[in-house]
Amino acid sequence: MKAYVSILLDKGLSELVSPVRRMALRLLDLQLWCMGRDVRHEGNMLLRYGFTHRRPPDAAHGGSEYALHLPSQHTVTLWGYGVHLAHPDEGGLFLKRYAFAPRWTPPGCVPAQCWHVQAWKQARAPRTPSESLETAARLGEIAAWFATYETWIIRHTDLAYRKRTLDQWHKESVAPAEAIASSWTELAEHFTPY
């Protein structure tokens, strides 16, 4: 078993290895920002990828939601404030942008109205070895999925598009455009329990 997963089991997800956590925190922030730009690209790249889009009802405050059902029966759901990866029978993972404090969600326990980050107050740190393993597995899966998405984006636009996107980024980039996918792949290897 990898050292990272041992830390998850022994100390909990709040004790992520610092360099790995820092990299994941910065990469998640960058990824969600880039995907926000991808929405504005001609034809909305998230819709072209297969996501469905829901806006908050008129009376609700908050951001739009993009959901994608994967062949593995997992669902990736994105908001400007974070990402959720879940399987109906296995529970899920919620990652809040700017925090990268992985939170476990029990099977079928997704808030009905997720327009704002406050909807996820019940998402919690894993409490059992089984929940820790599930959360670590979901971390590996979401990182691998982000790598797949970034590879797809470059294939369906071009590397110059992602470079232009990063040129607009107001922070120092954690990775150059050509290395975003490989950075996610590297993180996936840290997170995968086996």
C-alpha positions in Angstrom: 0.0 0.0 0.0 1.3 3.4 -0.9 2.6 5.7 1.9 -0.1 8.3 1.0 -2.9 5.9 1.7 -1.3 4.8 4.9 -1.3 8.4 6.0 -5.0 8.6 5.1 -5.8 5.5 7.2 -3.6 6.5 10.2 -4.2 10.2 10.4 -7.1 11.0 8.2 -7.4 13.0 5.0 -6.6 16.3 6.7 -3.0 15.1 7.0 -2.2 15.0 3.3 1.5 15.0 2.6 2.3 18.7 2.3 4.0 18.8 -1.1 1.3 16.6 -2.6 -1.5 18.6 -1.0 0.0 21.9 -2.1 0.3 20.7 -5.7 -3.2 19.3 -5.7 -4.6 22.5 -4.2 -3.0 24.7 -6.8 -3.8 22.3 -9.7 -7.5 22.0 -8.7 -7.7 25.8 -8.6 -6.1 26.1 -12.0 -8.2 23.3 -13.5 -11.5 24.7 -12.4 -10.5 28.1 -13.7 -9.5 26.7 -17.0 -12.8 24.8 -17.3 -14.6 28.1 -16.6 -12.8 29.5 -19.7 -13.6 26.3 -21.7 -17.3 27.1 -21.2 -16.7 30.4 -23.1 -14.9 28.7 -26.0 -17.0 28.4 -29.1 -19.6 25.7 -28.6 -18.8 25.4 -24.9 -16.2 22.7 -24.5 -17.8 21.2 -21.5 -21.0 20.6 -23.4 -19.0 19.3 -26.3 -17.3 16.9 -23.9 -20.7 15.6 -22.9 -21.6 17.5 -19.7 -25.2 18.7 -19.1 -25.7 22.2 -17.8 -28.1 23.4 -15.1 -28.5 27.0 -14.0 -29.7 27.9 -10.5 -33.4 28.7 -10.3 -34.3 32.4 -10.5 -34.7 32.6 -6.8 -31.5 30.8 -5.9 -28.1 32.5 -5.6 -25.0 30.6 -6.8 -23.3 29.2 -9.8 -24.1 26.9 -12.7 -23.6 23.2 -12.4 -22.1 20.9 -15.0 -22.6 17.1 -14.7 -21.1 14.2 -16.6 -22.1 10.6 -16.3 -19.0 8.4 -16.9 -19.1 4.8 -18.4 -18.0 3.6 -14.9 -21.4 4.8 -13.6 -19.6 7.6 -11.7 -20.8 11.1 -12.1 -18.5 14.1 -12.2 -20.2 17.4 -11.1 -18.5 20.7 -11.4 -19.2 24.2 -10.0 -16.9 27.2 -9.8 -16.5 26.4 -6.1 -15.6 22.7 -6.4 -16.1 19.2 -7.8 -17.9 16.1 -6.7 -17.2 12.5 -8.0 -19.7 9.9 -6.9 -21.0 6.4 -7.7 -24.6 5.7 -6.6 -23.7 2.6 -4.6 -20.2 3.6 -3.3 -20.3 7.1 -1.9 -18.3 10.0 -3.3 -15.8 12.7 -2.9 -16.3 16.4 -2.6 -13.3 18.7 -3.2 -13.8 22.4 -2.4 -11.8 24.8 -4.5 -9.1 26.7 -2.5 -9.1 24.1 0.3 -8.3 20.6 -1.1 -9.7 19.0 2.0 -11.2 15.8 0.6 -14.7 15.2 2.0 -16.5 11.9 1.8 -20.2 11.7 0.9 -22.2 8.6 1.7 -24.0 6.7 -1.1 -27.0 8.7 -2.4 -26.2 11.6 -0.1 -25.9 14.5 -2.6 -27.6 17.8 -1.7 -30.6 18.5 -4.0 -29.7 22.2 -4.4 -25.9 22.6 -4.9 -25.8 26.1 -6.2 -23.5 27.3 -3.4 -20.7 25.7 -1.4 -22.8 25.8 1.8 -24.8 23.0 0.4 -21.9 20.6 1.2 -21.8 21.2 5.0 -22.7 17.6 5.6 -19.8 16.3 3.5 -17.2 15.1 6.0 -13.8 13.6 6.6 -13.8 9.8 6.3 -14.3 8.1 9.7 -13.5 4.5 8.9 -10.7 2.7 7.1 -13.3 1.7 4.4 -14.4 5.4 3.9 -10.7 6.4 3.8 -10.0 3.9 1.1 -13.1 4.9 -0.9 -12.1 8.6 -0.6 -8.5 7.9 -1.7 -9.8 5.8 -4.6 -12.1 8.7 -5.6 -9.1 11.1 -5.4 -7.2 8.9 -7.8 -10.1 8.7 -10.1 -10.8 12.4 -10.2 -7.2 13.2 -10.8 -7.0 10.6 -13.6 -10.2 12.0 -15.1 -8.9 15.6 -15.1 -5.8 14.3 -17.0 -8.1 12.7 -19.5 -10.1 15.9 -19.9 -6.9 18.0 -20.4 -5.7 15.6 -23.1 -9.0 15.8 -24.8 -9.1 19.6 -24.7 -5.7 19.9 -26.4 -6.7 17.3 -29.0 -10.0 19.1 -29.8 -8.6 22.7 -29.7 -4.8 22.8 -29.7 -2.0 23.4 -27.3 -2.0 27.1 -28.3 -5.6 27.4 -26.9 -4.6 26.1 -23.5 -1.5 28.3 -23.5 -3.7 31.3 -24.2 -6.0 30.3 -21.4 -3.0 30.2 -19.0 -1.8 33.5 -20.2 -5.0 35.0 -18.8 -4.5 33.2 -15.4 -3.9 35.8 -12.7 -1.7 33.6 -10.6 1.5 31.7 -11.2 0.7 28.5 -13.0 1.5 25.3 -11.2 2.2 23.6 -14.6 2.7 24.7 -18.2 -0.2 24.0 -20.6 1.5 20.9 -22.0 2.1 19.4 -18.5 -1.4 19.9 -16.9 -2.5 16.4 -17.9 0.8 14.7 -16.8 0.6 16.6 -13.5 -2.8 15.2 -12.8 -1.6 11.7 -13.8 1.3 12.1 -11.3 -1.2 13.1 -8.6 -3.5 10.2 -9.5 -0.6 7.8 -8.7 -0.1 9.4 -5.3 -3.8 9.0 -4.5 -4.6 5.5 -5.9 -4.7 3.2 -2.9 -3.2 0.1 -4.6 
